[in-house]
Amino acid sequence: MKYLILITLLFSHTIYAKESSLEFFDPNKENAYQGRLFYDPIKEEYPIAKMRKLCDGFTGIDTAQIKCREKSTNMTICEYKCSLHWSVSD
């Protein structure tokens, strides 16, 4: 029984740690040109214009790489990746 409680506590801590690490970030070279943003679908429109602007310096956004999920009734998380189709590698 002690092991079951211990395993349950460790598992719940792992889930909590993953959820708390969700934060907004801009695309850059270090994170493979990926970004994450939050928006409230009740107050804001789908943030494709914001994603395009953030990916402007990397030849644009790869629309096939956008994944949005509802976190709560008033917050949606969108993860996206910038397109590098026309970039020349260093």
DSSP file (Angstrom, degrees, kcal/mol; ACC not computed):
  #  RESIDUE AA STRUCTURE BP1 BP2  ACC     N-H-->O    O-->H-N    N-H-->O    O-->H-N    TCO  KAPPA ALPHA  PHI   PSI    X-CA   Y-CA   Z-CA
    1    1 A M     >        0   0    0      0, 0.0     4,-2.0     0, 0.0     5,-0.2   0.000 360.0 360.0 360.0 -39.6    0.0    0.0    0.0
    2    2 A K  H  >  +     0   0    0      1,-0.2     4,-2.3     2,-0.2     5,-0.1   0.893 360.0  51.0 -60.3 -39.5    2.9    2.4    0.8
    3    3 A Y  H  > S+     0   0    0      1,-0.2     4,-2.9     2,-0.2    -1,-0.2   0.873 106.7  53.9 -67.4 -36.8    4.3    1.8   -2.7
    4    4 A L  H  > S+     0   0    0      2,-0.2     4,-2.3     1,-0.2    -1,-0.2   0.919 110.7  46.0 -63.3 -43.2    1.0    2.6   -4.3
    5    5 A I  H  X S+     0   0    0     -4,-2.0     4,-2.5     2,-0.2    -2,-0.2   0.915 113.5  49.4 -65.3 -42.7    0.8    5.9   -2.5
    6    6 A L  H  X S+     0   0    0     -4,-2.3     4,-2.5     2,-0.2    -2,-0.2   0.923 112.0  47.6 -62.8 -45.3    4.4    6.7   -3.3
    7    7 A I  H  X S+     0   0    0     -4,-2.9     4,-2.5     1,-0.2    -1,-0.2   0.906 111.6  51.3 -62.7 -42.0    3.9    5.9   -7.0
    8    8 A T  H  X S+     0   0    0     -4,-2.3     4,-2.5    -5,-0.2    -2,-0.2   0.915 110.8  48.0 -62.0 -43.9    0.7    8.0   -7.1
    9    9 A L  H  X S+     0   0    0     -4,-2.5     4,-2.0     2,-0.2    -2,-0.2   0.914 113.0  47.8 -64.1 -43.0    2.4   11.0   -5.6
   10   10 A L  H  X S+     0   0    0     -4,-2.5     4,-1.9     2,-0.2    -2,-0.2   0.907 112.8  48.7 -63.9 -41.8    5.4   10.7   -8.0
   11   11 A F  H  X S+     0   0    0     -4,-2.5     4,-2.0     2,-0.2    -2,-0.2   0.912 111.4  48.7 -65.6 -43.0    3.1   10.4  -11.0
   12   12 A S  H  X S+     0   0    0     -4,-2.5     4,-2.3     1,-0.2    -1,-0.2   0.865 110.0  52.7 -66.7 -34.6    0.9   13.4   -9.9
   13   13 A H  H  X S+     0   0    0     -4,-2.0     4,-2.5     2,-0.2    -1,-0.2   0.892 107.4  52.1 -65.8 -39.4    4.1   15.5   -9.4
   14   14 A T  H  X S+     0   0    0     -4,-1.9     4,-1.9     2,-0.2    -2,-0.2   0.922 111.2  46.5 -62.5 -44.9    5.3   14.6  -12.9
   15   15 A I  H  X S+     0   0    0     -4,-2.0     4,-2.1     1,-0.2    -2,-0.2   0.928 113.1  49.4 -63.2 -44.8    2.0   15.7  -14.5
   16   16 A Y  H  X S+     0   0    0     -4,-2.3     4,-2.4     1,-0.2    -2,-0.2   0.898 108.6  53.2 -62.2 -40.9    2.0   18.9  -12.4
   17   17 A A  H  X S+     0   0    0     -4,-2.5     4,-1.0     1,-0.2    -1,-0.2   0.893 108.9  49.2 -62.9 -40.5    5.6   19.7  -13.4
   18   18 A K  H  < S+     0   0    0     -4,-1.9     3,-0.4     1,-0.2    -1,-0.2   0.919 112.2  47.9 -65.5 -42.9    4.7   19.4  -17.1
   19   19 A E  H >< S+     0   0    0     -4,-2.1     3,-1.3     1,-0.2    -2,-0.2   0.886 109.5  52.2 -66.4 -38.8    1.7   21.6  -16.8
   20   20 A S  H 3< S+     0   0    0     -4,-2.4    -1,-0.2     1,-0.3    -2,-0.2   0.710  99.4  65.0 -72.9 -17.5    3.5   24.3  -14.9
   21   21 A S  T 3< S+     0   0    0     -4,-1.0     2,-0.5    -3,-0.4    -1,-0.3   0.502  73.2 113.4 -82.7  -1.7    6.2   24.4  -17.6
   22   22 A L    <   +     0   0    0     -3,-1.3     2,-0.3    -4,-0.2    -3,-0.0  -0.585  42.9 148.4 -71.2 119.9    3.8   25.7  -20.1
   23   23 A E        -     0   0    0     -2,-0.5     2,-0.2    14,-0.0    -2,-0.0  -0.973  50.9 -93.8-148.9 160.6    4.8   29.2  -20.9
   24   24 A F        +     0   0    0     -2,-0.3     2,-0.3    11,-0.1    13,-0.2  -0.553  47.8 168.3 -73.7 136.9    4.8   31.7  -23.8
   25   25 A F  B     -A   36   0A   0     11,-1.9    11,-2.5    -2,-0.2    -2,-0.0  -0.988  29.0-127.4-151.4 150.0    7.9   31.7  -26.0
   26   26 A D        -     0   0    0     -2,-0.3     8,-0.2     9,-0.2     2,-0.1  -0.581  37.3 -98.1 -89.4 152.9    9.0   33.2  -29.3
   27   27 A P        +     0   0    0      0, 0.0     2,-0.3     0, 0.0     8,-0.1  -0.452  54.7 150.7 -69.4 143.0   10.6   31.1  -32.1
   28   28 A N    > > -     0   0    0      6,-0.3     5,-3.3    -2,-0.1     3,-0.5  -0.953  59.0 -89.6-159.6 176.2   14.4   31.2  -32.3
   29   29 A K  G > 5S+     0   0    0     -2,-0.3     3,-1.4     1,-0.2    -1,-0.1   0.874 119.4  57.8 -62.0 -39.3   17.3   29.1  -33.4
   30   30 A E  G 3 5S+     0   0    0      1,-0.3    -1,-0.2     2,-0.1     0, 0.0   0.815 110.9  41.6 -64.5 -31.9   17.8   27.6  -30.0
   31   31 A N  G X 5S-     0   0    0     -3,-0.5     3,-0.9     3,-0.1    -1,-0.3   0.034 120.7-102.5-106.3  28.1   14.3   26.1  -29.9
   32   32 A A  T < 5S-     0   0    0     -3,-1.4    -3,-0.2     1,-0.2    50,-0.1   0.817  71.3 -65.3  57.9  35.0   14.2   25.0  -33.6
   33   33 A Y  T 3 <S+     0   0    0     -5,-3.3    49,-2.9     1,-0.2     2,-0.3   0.825  98.4 139.8  61.2  35.8   12.1   28.0  -34.6
   34   34 A Q  E <   - B   0  81A   0     -3,-0.9     2,-0.3    -6,-0.4    -6,-0.3  -0.796  28.6-173.3-107.0 153.1    9.1   26.9  -32.6
   35   35 A G  E     - B   0  80A   0     45,-2.5    45,-2.3    -2,-0.3     2,-0.4  -0.930  13.0-155.5-140.1 165.0    6.8   29.1  -30.5
   36   36 A R  E     +AB  25  79A   0    -11,-2.5   -11,-1.9    -2,-0.3     2,-0.3  -0.991  16.7 170.5-142.4 134.0    3.9   28.9  -28.1
   37   37 A L  E     - B   0  78A   0     41,-2.4    41,-3.0    -2,-0.4     2,-0.3  -0.964  20.5-139.3-140.6 160.7    1.3   31.5  -27.3
   38   38 A F  E     + B   0  77A   0     -2,-0.3     2,-0.3    39,-0.2    39,-0.2  -0.871  20.7 175.0-116.2 148.9   -1.9   31.7  -25.4
   39   39 A Y  E     - B   0  76A   0     37,-2.2    37,-2.7    -2,-0.3     3,-0.0  -0.992  32.2-124.8-151.9 155.8   -5.1   33.4  -26.3
   40   40 A D    >>  -     0   0    0     -2,-0.3     4,-3.2    35,-0.2     3,-0.8  -0.877  17.2-158.4 -99.1 108.0   -8.7   33.8  -25.0
   41   41 A P  T 34 S+     0   0    0      0, 0.0    -1,-0.1     0, 0.0     5,-0.1   0.697  91.4  57.7 -64.0 -17.3  -11.1   32.7  -27.8
   42   42 A I  T 34 S+     0   0    0      1,-0.1    32,-0.1    31,-0.1     3,-0.0   0.863 120.8  25.5 -76.6 -36.4  -13.9   34.7  -26.2
   43   43 A K  T <4 S+     0   0    0     -3,-0.8     2,-0.3    31,-0.1    -1,-0.1   0.714 124.1  43.1 -99.7 -24.9  -11.9   38.0  -26.3
   44   44 A E  S  < S-     0   0    0     -4,-3.2     2,-0.1     1,-0.0    -5,-0.1  -0.835  73.9-119.3-125.6 158.1   -9.5   37.4  -29.2
   45   45 A E        -     0   0    0     -2,-0.3    -5,-0.1     1,-0.2    -3,-0.1  -0.458  59.3 -66.5 -84.0 165.8   -9.6   35.9  -32.7
   46   46 A Y    >   -     0   0    0      1,-0.1     2,-1.1    -2,-0.1     3,-0.5  -0.343  54.5-127.4 -52.3 129.1   -7.5   33.0  -33.8
   47   47 A P  T 3>  +     0   0    0      0, 0.0     4,-2.3     0, 0.0     5,-0.2  -0.081  67.6 126.6 -84.2  38.9   -3.9   34.4  -33.5
   48   48 A I  H 3> S+     0   0    0     -2,-1.1     4,-2.6     1,-0.2     5,-0.2   0.875  74.4  54.1 -62.5 -36.2   -2.6   33.5  -37.0
   49   49 A A  H <> S+     0   0    0     -3,-0.5     4,-2.2     2,-0.2    -1,-0.2   0.901 109.1  48.0 -64.8 -39.5   -1.6   37.2  -37.7
   50   50 A K  H  > S+     0   0    0      2,-0.2     4,-2.3     1,-0.2    -2,-0.2   0.907 112.3  49.0 -66.2 -41.7    0.5   37.2  -34.5
   51   51 A M  H  X S+     0   0    0     -4,-2.3     4,-1.6     2,-0.2    -2,-0.2   0.911 110.7  50.8 -64.3 -42.0    2.1   33.9  -35.4
   52   52 A R  H  < S+     0   0    0     -4,-2.6     4,-0.5     1,-0.2    -1,-0.2   0.915 110.4  49.5 -60.8 -42.9    2.9   35.2  -38.9
   53   53 A K  H >< S+     0   0    0     -4,-2.2     3,-1.0     1,-0.2     4,-0.3   0.917 110.4  49.5 -63.6 -43.1    4.5   38.3  -37.5
   54   54 A L  H 3< S+     0   0    0     -4,-2.3     3,-0.3     1,-0.2    -1,-0.2   0.777 115.7  44.1 -67.5 -25.7    6.7   36.3  -35.0
   55   55 A C  T ><>S+     0   0    0     -4,-1.6     5,-2.1     1,-0.2     3,-2.0   0.391  82.9 103.6 -97.1   2.2    7.8   34.0  -37.9
   56   56 A D  G X 5S+     0   0    0     -3,-1.0     3,-1.0    -4,-0.5    -1,-0.2   0.860  78.2  52.4 -54.2 -40.8    8.4   36.8  -40.3
   57   57 A G  G 3 5S+     0   0    0     -4,-0.3    -1,-0.3    -3,-0.3    -2,-0.1   0.554 106.3  55.6 -74.6  -6.7   12.2   36.7  -39.9
   58   58 A F  G < 5S-     0   0    0     -3,-2.0    -1,-0.3   -25,-0.0    -2,-0.2  -0.102 127.1 -89.5-117.3  33.8   12.2   33.0  -40.7
   59   59 A T  T < 5S-     0   0    0     -3,-1.0    -3,-0.2    25,-0.1     2,-0.2   0.514  81.9 -66.9  70.0  10.9   10.5   33.0  -44.1
   60   60 A G      < -     0   0    0     -5,-2.1    23,-2.9    -8,-0.1     2,-0.3  -0.557  69.6 -46.9 114.0-175.5    7.0   32.7  -42.6
   61   61 A I  B     -D   82   0B   0     21,-0.3     2,-1.0    -2,-0.2    21,-0.2  -0.763  36.9-133.5-102.0 143.6    4.9   30.2  -40.7
   62   62 A D    >   -     0   0    0     19,-2.3     3,-2.3    -2,-0.3    19,-0.5  -0.814  20.2-165.4 -91.5  98.1    4.4   26.5  -41.5
   63   63 A T  G >  S+     0   0    0     -2,-1.0     3,-1.1     1,-0.3    -1,-0.2   0.735  83.6  63.9 -63.5 -22.4    0.7   26.3  -41.2
   64   64 A A  G 3  S+     0   0    0      1,-0.2    -1,-0.3    -3,-0.1    -2,-0.0   0.666  98.2  58.2 -71.5 -14.7    0.8   22.5  -41.1
   65   65 A Q  G <  S+     0   0    0     -3,-2.3     2,-0.5    16,-0.3    -1,-0.2   0.190  77.9 111.7-102.0  15.8    2.8   22.7  -37.9
   66   66 A I    <   +     0   0    0     -3,-1.1     2,-0.4    14,-0.2    14,-0.2  -0.796  39.7 176.7 -92.3 127.3    0.2   24.7  -35.9
   67   67 A K  E     -C   79   0A   0     12,-3.0    12,-2.9    -2,-0.5     2,-0.4  -0.969   3.2-176.8-132.2 117.6   -1.5   22.8  -33.0
   68   68 A C  E     +C   78   0A   0     -2,-0.4     2,-0.4    10,-0.2    10,-0.2  -0.904   2.0 178.9-114.5 142.5   -3.9   24.5  -30.7
   69   69 A R  E     -C   77   0A   0      8,-2.5     8,-3.0    -2,-0.4     2,-0.5  -0.998  32.1-113.5-141.7 146.8   -5.6   22.9  -27.7
   70   70 A E  E     -C   76   0A   0     -2,-0.4     6,-0.2     6,-0.2     3,-0.1  -0.668  26.4-179.4 -81.5 122.3   -8.0   24.3  -25.2
   71   71 A K  E    S-     0   0A   0      4,-2.2     2,-0.3    -2,-0.5     5,-0.2   0.839  70.9 -19.4 -87.9 -39.6   -6.5   24.5  -21.7
   72   72 A S  E >  S-C   75   0A   0      3,-1.8     3,-1.0     0, 0.0    -1,-0.3  -0.870  84.2 -78.5-152.8-176.5   -9.6   25.8  -20.1
   73   73 A T  T 3  S+     0   0    0     -2,-0.3   -31,-0.1     1,-0.2     3,-0.1   0.760 130.1  32.3 -66.2 -22.6  -12.8   27.6  -21.1
   74   74 A N  T 3  S+     0   0    0      1,-0.1     2,-0.4   -34,-0.1    -1,-0.2   0.228 113.2  63.2-119.9  15.7  -11.0   30.9  -21.4
   75   75 A M  E <   - C   0  72A   0     -3,-1.0    -4,-2.2   -35,-0.1    -3,-1.8  -0.973  50.9-176.4-144.8 130.1   -7.5   29.9  -22.6
   76   76 A T  E     -BC  39  70A   0    -37,-2.7   -37,-2.2    -2,-0.4     2,-0.5  -0.966  16.0-146.6-121.0 139.5   -6.3   28.2  -25.7
   77   77 A I  E     -BC  38  69A   0     -8,-3.0    -8,-2.5    -2,-0.4     2,-0.5  -0.916  12.2-167.5-107.6 127.2   -2.6   27.2  -26.2
   78   78 A C  E     -BC  37  68A   0    -41,-3.0   -41,-2.4    -2,-0.5     2,-0.4  -0.968   3.0-168.6-116.4 125.8   -1.2   27.3  -29.8
   79   79 A E  E     +BC  36  67A   0    -12,-2.9   -12,-3.0    -2,-0.5     2,-0.3  -0.926  18.5 170.2-108.1 137.6    2.1   25.7  -30.6
   80   80 A Y  E     -B   35   0A   0    -45,-2.3   -45,-2.5    -2,-0.4     2,-0.4  -0.920  24.7-142.0-144.4 165.0    3.5   26.6  -34.0
   81   81 A K  E     -B   34   0A   0    -19,-0.5   -19,-2.3    -2,-0.3   -16,-0.3  -0.997  21.8-123.1-134.5 138.7    6.7   26.2  -36.1
   82   82 A C  B     -D   61   0B   0    -49,-2.9     2,-0.3    -2,-0.4   -21,-0.3  -0.487  30.4-111.6 -78.9 149.7    8.2   28.7  -38.5
   83   83 A S        +     0   0    0    -23,-2.9     3,-0.1    -2,-0.2   -23,-0.1  -0.629  32.2 175.4 -81.6 135.6    8.8   27.7  -42.1
   84   84 A L    >   +     0   0    0     -2,-0.3     3,-1.3     1,-0.1    -1,-0.1   0.047  39.5 123.1-124.0  23.6   12.4   27.3  -43.1
   85   85 A H  T 3  S+     0   0    0      1,-0.3    -1,-0.1   -26,-0.1   -26,-0.1   0.823  81.6  36.9 -56.8 -35.0   11.8   26.0  -46.6
   86   86 A W  T 3  S+     0   0    0    -28,-0.1    -1,-0.3    -3,-0.1     2,-0.1   0.396  92.6 113.3-102.3   4.0   13.7   28.8  -48.3
   87   87 A S    <   -     0   0    0     -3,-1.3     2,-0.5   -29,-0.1    -3,-0.1  -0.442  61.3-135.2 -77.0 148.9   16.5   29.2  -45.7
   88   88 A V        -     0   0    0     -2,-0.1     2,-0.1     2,-0.0    -2,-0.1  -0.899  25.5-122.1-101.0 128.9   20.0   28.3  -46.6
   89   89 A S              0   0    0     -2,-0.5    -1,-0.0     1,-0.1     0, 0.0  -0.380 360.0 360.0 -72.2 149.9   21.8   26.3  -43.8
   90   90 A D              0   0    0     -2,-0.1    -1,-0.1     0, 0.0    -2,-0.0   0.490 360.0 360.0 -68.8 360.0   24.9   27.8  -42.3
